[in-house]
């Protein structure tokens, strides 16, 4: 399996880009690893695309789109004060969807 991870952030969030990348990597390696194993075949392509920005209230909005072996998942959340809670919540929903397979 080849997993491509794409992270898109709003310009004002450039200072926390590394933090966002670390949270995503932690989710993939430590929380999603057993769920992603079911896609671990030679010819399988998987992508995770995270978009994070700030809204007018200066809280965070984000979306997570996953294409795992041509199965599509999409989650959006708004108005989170903490980036880690927001990103972890998106991955939690993906994990729950995969656990029902």
ROBA-994455 format. One line per field, with one value per atom (N, C-alpha, C, O): residue in one letter; atom name; x, y, z. Coordinates in nm, 3 decimals, padded with zeros to 5 digits, always signed. Example, Ala and Ser with C-alpha at 12.3 -4.5 7.8 and 13.67 -1.06 7.14 Angstrom:
<sites>
residu = c(a, a, a, a, s, s, s, s)
atome = c(N, CA, C, O, N, CA, C, O)
c1 = c(+01.319, +01.230, +01.320, +01.424, +01.285, +01.367, +01.290, +01.341)
c2 = c(-00.569, -00.450, -00.330, -00.332, -00.225, -00.106, +00.003, +00.114)
c3 = c(+00.780, +00.780, +00.780, +00.846, +00.708, +00.714, +00.787, +00.804)
</sites>
This chain:
<sites>
residu = c(x, x, x, x, x, x, x, x, x, x, x, x, x, x, x, x, x, x, x, x, x, x, x, x, x, x, x, x, x, x, x, x, x, x, x, x, x, x, x, x, x, x, x, x, x, x, x, x, x, x, x, x, x, x, x, x, x, x, x, x, x, x, x, x, x, x, x, x, x, x, x, x, x, x, x, x, x, x, x, x, x, x, x, x, x, x, x, x, x, x, x, x, x, x, x, x, x, x, x, x, x, x, x, x, x, x, x, x, x, x, x, x, x, x, x, x, x, x, x, x, x, x, x, x, x, x, x, x, x, x, x, x, x, x, x, x, x, x, x, x, x, x, x, x, x, x, x, x, x, x, x, x, x, x, x, x, x, x, x, x, x, x, x, x, x, x, x, x, x, x, x, x, x, x, x, x, x, x, x, x, x, x, x, x, x, x, x, x, x, x, x, x, x, x, x, x, x, x, x, x, x, x, x, x, x, x, x, x, x, x, x, x, x, x, x, x, x, x, x, x, x, x, x, x, x, x, x, x, x, x, x, x, x, x, x, x, x, x, x, x, x, x, x, x, x, x, x, x, x, x, x, x, x, x, x, x, x, x, x, x, x, x, x, x, x, x, x, x, x, x, x, x, x, x, x, x, x, x, x, x, x, x, x, x, x, x, x, x, x, x, x, x, x, x, x, x, x, x, x, x, x, x, x, x, x, x, x, x, x, x, x, x, x, x, x, x, x, x, x, x, x, x, x, x, x, x, x, x, x, x, x, x, x, x, x, x, x, x, x, x, x, x, x, x, x, x, x, x, x, x, x, x, x, x, x, x, x, x, x, x, x, x, x, x, x, x, x, x, x, x, x, x, x, x, x, x, x, x, x, x, x, x, x, x, x, x, x, x, x, x, x, x, x, x, x, x, x, x, x, x, x, x, x, x)
atome = c(N, CA, C, O, N, CA, C, O, N, CA, C, O, N, CA, C, O, N, CA, C, O, N, CA, C, O, N, CA, C, O, N, CA, C, O, N, CA, C, O, N, CA, C, O, N, CA, C, O, N, CA, C, O, N, CA, C, O, N, CA, C, O, N, CA, C, O, N, CA, C, O, N, CA, C, O, N, CA, C, O, N, CA, C, O, N, CA, C, O, N, CA, C, O, N, CA, C, O, N, CA, C, O, N, CA, C, O, N, CA, C, O, N, CA, C, O, N, CA, C, O, N, CA, C, O, N, CA, C, O, N, CA, C, O, N, CA, C, O, N, CA, C, O, N, CA, C, O, N, CA, C, O, N, CA, C, O, N, CA, C, O, N, CA, C, O, N, CA, C, O, N, CA, C, O, N, CA, C, O, N, CA, C, O, N, CA, C, O, N, CA, C, O, N, CA, C, O, N, CA, C, O, N, CA, C, O, N, CA, C, O, N, CA, C, O, N, CA, C, O, N, CA, C, O, N, CA, C, O, N, CA, C, O, N, CA, C, O, N, CA, C, O, N, CA, C, O, N, CA, C, O, N, CA, C, O, N, CA, C, O, N, CA, C, O, N, CA, C, O, N, CA, C, O, N, CA, C, O, N, CA, C, O, N, CA, C, O, N, CA, C, O, N, CA, C, O, N, CA, C, O, N, CA, C, O, N, CA, C, O, N, CA, C, O, N, CA, C, O, N, CA, C, O, N, CA, C, O, N, CA, C, O, N, CA, C, O, N, CA, C, O, N, CA, C, O, N, CA, C, O, N, CA, C, O, N, CA, C, O, N, CA, C, O, N, CA, C, O, N, CA, C, O, N, CA, C, O, N, CA, C, O, N, CA, C, O, N, CA, C, O, N, CA, C, O, N, CA, C, O, N, CA, C, O, N, CA, C, O, N, CA, C, O, N, CA, C, O, N, CA, C, O, N, CA, C, O, N, CA, C, O, N, CA, C, O, N, CA, C, O, N, CA, C, O, N, CA, C, O, N, CA, C, O)
c1 = c(+00.083, +00.000, +00.088, +00.186, +00.051, +00.118, +00.021, -00.084, +00.054, -00.030, +00.025, +00.138, -00.055, -00.017, -00.094, -00.216, -00.023, -00.085, -00.065, +00.048, -00.176, -00.171, -00.233, -00.342, -00.162, -00.210, -00.215, -00.115, -00.333, -00.353, -00.390, -00.485, -00.315, -00.344, -00.358, -00.300, -00.435, -00.454, -00.324, -00.249, -00.295, -00.167, -00.132, -00.016, -00.229, -00.201, -00.164, -00.118, -00.182, -00.149, -00.012, +00.026, +00.061, +00.195, +00.285, +00.371, +00.264, +00.348, +00.321, +00.404, +00.205, +00.174, +00.174, +00.123, +00.229, +00.232, +00.299, +00.248, +00.411, +00.483, +00.399, +00.400, +00.329, +00.242, +00.131, +00.101, +00.070, -00.036, +00.019, -00.044, +00.134, +00.196, +00.224, +00.204, +00.271, +00.300, +00.173, +00.173, +00.064, -00.063, -00.114, -00.161, -00.106, -00.150, -00.064, -00.118, +00.066, +00.156, +00.130, +00.133, +00.105, +00.074, -00.053, -00.060, -00.154, -00.280, -00.259, -00.312, -00.184, -00.162, -00.081, -00.117, +00.026, +00.117, +00.067, +00.092, -00.002, -00.035, -00.183, -00.218, -00.270, -00.413, -00.481, -00.580, -00.428, -00.490, -00.415, -00.462, -00.301, -00.216, -00.288, -00.275, -00.362, -00.430, -00.544, -00.575, -00.606, -00.716, -00.662, -00.725, -00.546, -00.487, -00.425, -00.402, -00.399, -00.341, -00.432, -00.383, -00.562, -00.653, -00.638, -00.690, -00.568, -00.543, -00.400, -00.357, -00.324, -00.183, -00.160, -00.123, -00.185, -00.162, -00.078, -00.076, -00.010, +00.081, +00.015, +00.073, -00.101, -00.162, -00.264, -00.341, -00.266, -00.365, -00.307, -00.197, -00.384, -00.347, -00.442, -00.563, -00.384, -00.463, -00.416, -00.296, -00.511, -00.476, -00.558, -00.674, -00.492, -00.556, -00.529, -00.415, -00.634, -00.619, -00.686, -00.807, -00.606, -00.654, -00.648, -00.546, -00.756, -00.760, -00.794, -00.893, -00.712, -00.732, -00.728, -00.640, -00.823, -00.820, -00.883, -00.936, -00.877, -00.941, -01.062, -01.061, -01.165, -01.284, -01.285, -01.187, -01.394, -01.403, -01.399, -01.365, -01.436, -01.431, -01.293, -01.271, -01.200, -01.063, -01.058, -00.968, -01.156, -01.148, -01.116, -01.117, -01.089, -01.042, -01.156, -01.248, -01.147, -01.233, -01.141, -01.027, -01.190, -01.107, -01.194, -01.308, -01.136, -01.201, -01.095, -00.978, -01.139, -01.053, -01.121, -01.233, -01.053, -01.103, -01.007, -00.885, -01.062, -00.980, -01.032, -01.153, -00.940, -00.970, -00.884, -00.763, -00.947, -00.876, -00.923, -01.032, -00.840, -00.871, -01.008, -01.093, -01.025, -01.146, -01.270, -01.381, -01.252, -01.362, -01.339, -01.230, -01.443, -01.428, -01.495, -01.605, -01.424, -01.473, -01.447, -01.344, -01.541, -01.523, -01.586, -01.699, -01.509, -01.555, -01.519, -01.412, -01.608, -01.583, -01.623, -01.722, -01.547, -01.578, -01.546, -01.457, -01.621, -01.603, -01.597, -01.643, -01.541, -01.541, -01.471, -01.522, -01.356, -01.275, -01.169, -01.108, -01.149, -01.046, -00.908, -00.807, -00.903, -00.775, -00.754, -00.837, -00.642, -00.610, -00.602, -00.654, -00.538, -00.522, -00.656, -00.676, -00.749, -00.881, -00.954, -01.020, -00.942, -01.008, -00.956, -01.034, -00.826, -00.767, -00.790, -00.822, -00.773, -00.798, -00.943, -00.969, -01.037, -01.178, -01.205, -01.281, -01.145, -01.164, -01.113, -01.179, -00.995, -00.940, -01.021, -01.032, -01.078, -01.163, -01.283, -01.321, -01.343, -01.458, -01.419, -01.494, -01.303, -01.253, -01.231, -01.269, -01.169, -01.144, -01.275, -01.283, -01.376, -01.506, -01.570, -01.630, -01.558, -01.613, -01.542, -01.605, -01.412, -01.335, -01.359, -01.352, -01.387, -01.409, -01.541, -01.558, -01.633, -01.761, -01.754, -01.853, -01.637, -01.621, -01.603, -01.588)
c2 = c(-00.118, +00.000, +00.124, +00.135, +00.216, +00.345, +00.447, +00.474, +00.504, +00.603, +00.742, +00.773, +00.824, +00.963, +01.049, +01.036, +01.137, +01.228, +01.370, +01.414, +01.441, +01.581, +01.668, +01.640, +01.773, +01.866, +02.005, +02.058, +02.065, +02.201, +02.288, +02.258, +02.395, +02.483, +02.627, +02.668, +02.701, +02.843, +02.915, +02.871, +03.024, +03.094, +03.131, +03.119, +03.176, +03.215, +03.097, +03.117, +02.978, +02.858, +02.802, +02.696, +02.871, +02.825, +02.801, +02.713, +02.879, +02.865, +02.735, +02.691, +02.675, +02.548, +02.430, +02.323, +02.450, +02.345, +02.219, +02.108, +02.233, +02.116, +02.044, +01.921, +02.117, +02.056, +01.976, +01.864, +02.034, +01.965, +01.837, +01.732, +01.845, +01.727, +01.619, +01.501, +01.659, +01.562, +01.494, +01.374, +01.571, +01.513, +01.413, +01.305, +01.449, +01.358, +01.232, +01.122, +01.247, +01.132, +01.040, +00.918, +01.100, +01.021, +00.941, +00.824, +01.002, +00.931, +00.816, +00.707, +00.839, +00.734, +00.619, +00.502, +00.649, +00.545, +00.475, +00.355, +00.546, +00.488, +00.457, +00.375, +00.521, +00.499, +00.432, +00.362, +00.453, +00.400, +00.280, +00.218, +00.246, +00.144, +00.011, -00.050, -00.036, -00.165, -00.156, -00.255, -00.040, -00.023, -00.012, -00.059, +00.050, +00.065, -00.066, -00.080, -00.160, -00.289, -00.363, -00.440, -00.344, -00.415, -00.368, -00.432, -00.256, -00.205, -00.229, -00.178, -00.305, -00.325, -00.434, -00.547, -00.396, -00.484, -00.406, -00.283, -00.476, -00.412, -00.310, -00.205, -00.338, -00.254, -00.153, -00.096, -00.130, -00.043, +00.097, +00.115, +00.196, +00.335, +00.397, +00.380, +00.469, +00.533, +00.677, +00.706, +00.766, +00.906, +00.957, +00.922, +01.039, +01.113, +01.260, +01.300, +01.339, +01.480, +01.560, +01.550, +01.638, +01.719, +01.866, +01.913, +01.938, +02.082, +02.149, +02.114, +02.246, +02.315, +02.465, +02.515, +02.536, +02.682, +02.740, +02.668, +02.872, +02.943, +03.017, +03.063, +03.026, +03.097, +03.239, +03.281, +03.311, +03.450, +03.462, +03.567, +03.354, +03.353, +03.315, +03.307, +03.291, +03.249, +03.114, +03.087, +03.030, +02.890, +02.810, +02.865, +02.684, +02.602, +02.525, +02.476, +02.515, +02.429, +02.334, +02.368, +02.214, +02.119, +02.015, +01.991, +01.954, +01.842, +01.735, +01.766, +01.613, +01.499, +01.417, +01.368, +01.401, +01.317, +01.199, +01.217, +01.081, +00.961, +00.881, +00.860, +00.838, +00.747, +00.624, +00.625, +00.520, +00.398, +00.285, +00.230, +00.251, +00.145, +00.171, +00.083, +00.294, +00.340, +00.345, +00.352, +00.342, +00.369, +00.510, +00.542, +00.593, +00.734, +00.764, +00.718, +00.843, +00.887, +01.038, +01.086, +01.110, +01.255, +01.300, +01.264, +01.379, +01.429, +01.576, +01.618, +01.654, +01.797, +01.833, +01.782, +01.921, +01.973, +02.122, +02.169, +02.196, +02.340, +02.386, +02.316, +02.503, +02.575, +02.503, +02.501, +02.445, +02.384, +02.484, +02.553, +02.493, +02.582, +02.518, +02.588, +02.385, +02.314, +02.231, +02.147, +02.255, +02.182, +02.032, +01.955, +01.990, +01.847, +01.778, +01.667, +01.841, +01.781, +01.769, +01.668, +01.871, +01.872, +01.761, +01.683, +01.754, +01.654, +01.513, +01.421, +01.496, +01.364, +01.320, +01.202, +01.415, +01.383, +01.336, +01.240, +01.402, +01.360, +01.218, +01.136, +01.189, +01.053, +00.951, +00.836, +00.991, +00.901, +00.858, +00.740, +00.952, +00.918, +00.825, +00.734, +00.848, +00.759, +00.619, +00.519, +00.613, +00.484, +00.410, +00.289, +00.482, +00.419, +00.365, +00.258, +00.441, +00.393, +00.267, +00.173, +00.264, +00.146, +00.026, -00.088, +00.050, -00.062, -00.133, -00.248, -00.066, -00.129, -00.213, -00.275, -00.215, -00.295, -00.441, -00.523)
c3 = c(+00.000, +00.000, +00.000, +00.074, -00.084, -00.083, -00.025, -00.085, +00.089, +00.155, +00.129, +00.167, +00.064, +00.041, +00.139, +00.154, +00.207, +00.303, +00.253, +00.227, +00.238, +00.192, +00.300, +00.349, +00.335, +00.437, +00.378, +00.328, +00.384, +00.334, +00.453, +00.526, +00.472, +00.585, +00.539, +00.439, +00.614, +00.591, +00.622, +00.710, +00.553, +00.567, +00.711, +00.751, +00.788, +00.927, +01.016, +01.128, +00.969, +01.047, +01.014, +01.065, +00.932, +00.893, +01.015, +01.013, +01.121, +01.241, +01.317, +01.397, +01.293, +01.360, +01.262, +01.294, +01.145, +01.042, +01.094, +01.073, +01.160, +01.211, +01.316, +01.321, +01.399, +01.500, +01.433, +01.474, +01.331, +01.257, +01.195, +01.205, +01.133, +01.072, +01.176, +01.149, +01.294, +01.401, +01.451, +01.477, +01.465, +01.511, +01.408, +01.443, +01.281, +01.174, +01.175, +01.168, +01.182, +01.182, +01.302, +01.289, +01.418, +01.537, +01.517, +01.555, +01.459, +01.433, +01.337, +01.358, +01.231, +01.131, +01.189, +01.170, +01.259, +01.308, +01.433, +01.449, +01.522, +01.652, +01.673, +01.758, +01.597, +01.620, +01.500, +01.517, +01.382, +01.261, +01.204, +01.109, +01.260, +01.199, +01.179, +01.072, +01.278, +01.261, +01.161, +01.094, +01.147, +01.051, +00.908, +00.814, +00.894, +00.762, +00.711, +00.591, +00.800, +00.759, +00.663, +00.579, +00.672, +00.582, +00.437, +00.345, +00.416, +00.281, +00.237, +00.133, +00.316, +00.291, +00.186, +00.217, +00.061, -00.053, -00.153, -00.150, -00.242, -00.336, -00.428, -00.455, -00.476, -00.579, -00.524, -00.601, -00.396, -00.334, -00.316, -00.263, -00.361, -00.340, -00.238, -00.246, -00.144, -00.039, -00.022, -00.024, -00.004, +00.023, +00.141, +00.160, +00.219, +00.327, +00.300, +00.281, +00.300, +00.273, +00.385, +00.406, +00.455, +00.567, +00.528, +00.477, +00.553, +00.530, +00.663, +00.727, +00.702, +00.830, +00.807, +00.736, +00.867, +00.861, +00.986, +01.070, +00.996, +01.106, +01.051, +00.937, +01.133, +01.089, +01.146, +01.209, +01.126, +01.172, +01.324, +01.378, +01.393, +01.540, +01.592, +01.713, +01.500, +01.532, +01.601, +01.681, +01.570, +01.610, +01.484, +01.373, +01.499, +01.388, +01.321, +01.387, +01.190, +01.108, +01.033, +01.000, +01.007, +00.932, +00.864, +00.902, +00.762, +00.696, +00.668, +00.643, +00.672, +00.642, +00.535, +00.553, +00.422, +00.314, +00.298, +00.292, +00.293, +00.278, +00.159, +00.144, +00.076, -00.033, -00.008, -00.031, +00.040, +00.077, -00.013, +00.005, -00.110, -00.206, -00.271, -00.278, -00.319, -00.388, -00.300, -00.351, -00.170, -00.076, -00.022, +00.026, -00.030, +00.005, +00.139, +00.169, +00.218, +00.348, +00.358, +00.312, +00.419, +00.433, +00.565, +00.597, +00.639, +00.768, +00.780, +00.736, +00.840, +00.862, +01.004, +01.057, +01.063, +01.196, +01.199, +01.128, +01.282, +01.291, +01.436, +01.527, +01.454, +01.581, +01.696, +01.808, +01.668, +01.773, +01.819, +01.737, +01.949, +02.002, +02.000, +01.993, +02.006, +02.014, +01.888, +01.852, +01.822, +01.699, +01.721, +01.640, +01.828, +01.850, +01.868, +01.818, +01.940, +01.959, +01.825, +01.799, +01.743, +01.613, +01.522, +01.467, +01.506, +01.417, +01.471, +01.395, +01.601, +01.661, +01.642, +01.621, +01.651, +01.632, +01.490, +01.470, +01.392, +01.253, +01.231, +01.167, +01.285, +01.271, +01.349, +01.307, +01.460, +01.538, +01.455, +01.456, +01.383, +01.299, +01.184, +01.149, +01.126, +01.022, +01.079, +01.018, +01.195, +01.260, +01.289, +01.269, +01.335, +01.364, +01.236, +01.237, +01.127, +00.999, +00.953, +00.903, +00.969, +00.925, +01.016, +00.971, +01.143, +01.235, +01.206, +01.245, +01.140, +01.108, +00.981, +00.941, +00.916, +00.794, +00.828, +00.738)
</sites>
